[in-house]
Amino acid sequence: MTTTTWLIILLVLSVLANVALTAQLTARRRTPPALPPADPGTGSPQTLRELESARQELDRARRAAEHATGLLQGRDLELGRVRGLLAQAQDHAADAAAAAEETRALRKEREEFLVRLRELEEEVRRRARERDDAQTQALARIHELESRLADAEARAEGPLGPEPVSPAIPRQLPVGRDTTADSSVDGADLGPVVVRAASARGDRARHDGEHRRDAVLLRFAEEIPAPTLLSAVAAGSPRGRWSQSAADRACRSLATQVGRYGEGLGRALYGPDGDDAALGALLRTALQGVAHSMRLVTRGEGPGGEADDAAIEVALTGLLTRLGDGREREHLAFGVGDGTLLRLRDGQWSAVFTPGDPAPHRSLRLPADAARVGWQRLTTVPGDVLAVCSPPMAELLLRDDAGPWFAARWAGRQPYLTSFLSEVNVPVRSTGGDRSVVCLWDFGDARDARSATP
């Protein structure tokens, strides 16, 4: 039995003993000892002895009563100690119950921790498997690219050589009021879409000391609801006095107009209906806004004080590209004049859009022919490269000797900005006009895009 049970039994026995002793003393007090009848004469010896015996018995009873009182007080003290021990036992029992409850809670928490630990161990094993799979795929991809690079470099043997060459260096600075930098370069890595843009002064312009007349533009069309990139190449007329300023103004104004009509363009481009009529109307309106802005460059210089369109003639080609991951990417090519959009697929260049088709329309120019804009929807798949080109650059990429050289360097391995400018500016004989191009690599998914290579 437990300590508490023993204490309770002891308490009960003490109470019973006290009750019995109290009852005995009470009975003795209530029943006085029988005394012999008083004898008026001299008491006999027997009477005296009996009286003495009664007194002794009374003394013994008094001592017994005093002893019983002491025992009763001791029992009371013992009862108090027992009650204290009982209270302590109850406190210990409550502490034990609380400890048992805490133990159960700790055991439950331990079980939950064990379950979570098993889940984490499984997650670690799963991630380790994914890491191993990713490493295997990456190694396979690296071997594939190394093989493709070796094949491409082997195919690149030709008039331009297998290795990148130094760019042509101008021997003199251009003169004139409309001069600009000899070359310009821009670019960005936008997840699965990588873009590079460059414009370099042509050989003939360098020889004659004339300025570059082309301009290129890269802008994020934030006003269109879906993430969209705007690329543009503007080729100024060799005869125009303000052709470079006009080309630069055309590119910047195009970005402004796309932003102004961005919501409508987004609906026409990516909406469920895909309204071609509305899209064509918006493009004409936007190009007319570009033409109006261009005329501000030569306002007051015409014969009657009007703008001089002949001094600012520009062929403009634009490309709107939907960003984000996708196995088929949507594009919209548009423009006026003889610019060209080329596609590099399986190592071969092909023209996919020219604003001036049919051929008589290639002589159209902004600002006069803004209403005669041409446009075309197209899609690319992962691995394709699109190039928005000025006419001299398009001619160079389509040449049998130069085209494979550029294809070997741009297929699947986008270059650094400086390397891209060097390759656009490679010293090879051409028609001599400015070389301007915007190249766009489509990798499909961001995880498939590779960092730039020199």
Buried (B, 14 or more C-beta within 10 A) or exposed (E): EEEBEEBBEBBEEBEEEBEEBEEEBEEBEEEEEEEEEEEEEEBEEEBEEBEEEBEEEEEEBEEBBEEBEEBBEEBEEBBEEBEEBBEEBEEEEEEEEEEEEEEEEEEEEEEEEEEEEEEEEEEEEEEEEEEEEEEEEEEEEEEEBEEBBEEBEEBBEBEBEBEBBEBBEBEEEBEEEBBBEBBBBBBEBBBBBBBBBBBBBBBBBBEEBBBBBBBBBBBBBEBBBEBBBBBBBBBBBBEBBBBBBBBBBBBBBBBEBBBBBBEBBBBBBBBEEEBEEBBBBBBBBBBBBBBBBBBEBBEEBBEEEEBBBBBBBBBBBBBBBBBBBBEEBBBBBBBBBBBBBBBBBEBEBEBBBBBBBEEEBBEBBBBBBBEBBBBBBBEBEBBBBBBBBBBBBBBBBBBEEBBBBBBBBBBBBBBBBEBBBBBBBBEBEBEBBBBBBBBBBBBBEEEBBBEBEE
